[in-house]
Amino acid sequence: MTGRIRDLRNLGPATERMLAEVEIFNEEDLRRLGAVAAYRRLKFRFERGVSLNALYAMEGALTDRDWREIDRDLQKQVDRTA
């Protein structure tokens, strides 16, 4: 399970490059860290250049769902921990 980030649902080459800058290089790294921790790293590194949509996209990638399908309860839960 060391697939490329860009091959995951919702994520592409730009996200892959940004995640690499915060030492998340592949699917295994992202899964090990989780969407919330990865989002925190991105926010720390890129500040305003990262929106909550990135968090939802990563959560969707890890659960194989479109980021827009993440239900409201999960969005609220993730928002509180981010």
C-alpha positions as CSV (number, residue, x, y, z in Angstrom):
1,M,0.0,0.0,0.0
2,T,2.6,2.6,-1.0
3,G,0.6,4.0,-3.9
4,R,1.0,7.5,-5.2
5,I,-1.0,10.3,-3.7
6,R,-2.3,11.5,-7.1
7,D,-3.8,8.1,-7.7
8,L,-6.1,8.4,-4.7
9,R,-9.7,9.6,-5.2
10,N,-10.1,13.4,-4.9
11,L,-6.3,14.1,-4.9
12,G,-4.1,15.1,-7.8
13,P,-0.5,16.2,-8.7
14,A,-0.8,19.6,-6.9
15,T,-1.9,18.0,-3.6
16,E,0.8,15.3,-4.0
17,R,3.4,18.0,-4.3
18,M,2.1,19.9,-1.3
19,L,2.0,16.8,0.8
20,A,5.5,15.9,-0.2
21,E,6.7,19.2,1.2
22,V,5.3,18.2,4.6
23,E,6.9,14.7,4.3
24,I,3.8,12.7,3.2
25,F,5.1,10.9,0.2
26,N,2.6,8.1,-0.5
27,E,-0.7,6.6,0.4
28,E,0.8,4.6,3.3
29,D,2.2,7.9,4.9
30,L,-1.2,9.5,4.5
31,R,-3.1,6.6,6.0
32,R,-0.7,6.3,8.9
33,L,-1.0,10.0,9.7
34,G,-4.7,10.5,8.9
35,A,-6.5,13.3,7.2
36,V,-6.6,15.6,10.2
37,A,-2.9,15.5,11.0
38,A,-2.0,15.8,7.3
39,Y,-4.3,18.9,7.1
40,R,-2.6,20.4,10.1
41,R,0.8,20.0,8.5
42,L,-0.4,21.6,5.3
43,K,-2.0,24.5,7.2
44,F,1.2,25.1,9.1
45,R,3.3,25.0,5.9
46,F,1.0,26.8,3.5
47,E,-1.3,28.8,5.8
48,R,-4.0,30.4,3.7
49,G,-3.2,28.4,0.7
50,V,-5.0,25.4,2.2
51,S,-8.8,25.3,2.7
52,L,-11.0,22.8,4.5
53,N,-11.8,21.3,1.1
54,A,-8.3,19.8,1.3
55,L,-9.2,18.1,4.6
56,Y,-12.4,16.8,3.1
57,A,-10.6,15.6,0.0
58,M,-8.0,13.7,2.0
59,E,-10.7,12.1,4.2
60,G,-12.6,11.2,1.1
61,A,-9.5,9.7,-0.4
62,L,-8.9,7.6,2.7
63,T,-12.5,6.3,2.7
64,D,-12.8,6.1,-1.1
65,R,-15.6,8.7,-1.2
66,D,-16.1,11.9,-3.1
67,W,-15.2,14.7,-0.8
68,R,-18.7,16.2,-1.2
69,E,-20.2,13.0,0.1
70,I,-18.7,13.4,3.5
71,D,-21.7,13.7,5.7
72,R,-22.4,16.8,7.9
73,D,-21.7,14.9,11.1
74,L,-18.2,13.8,9.9
75,Q,-17.5,17.3,8.6
76,K,-18.3,18.8,12.0
77,Q,-16.3,16.2,13.8
78,V,-13.3,16.8,11.5
79,D,-13.7,20.6,11.7
80,R,-13.6,20.4,15.5
81,T,-10.3,18.5,15.5
82,A,-8.6,20.4,12.8
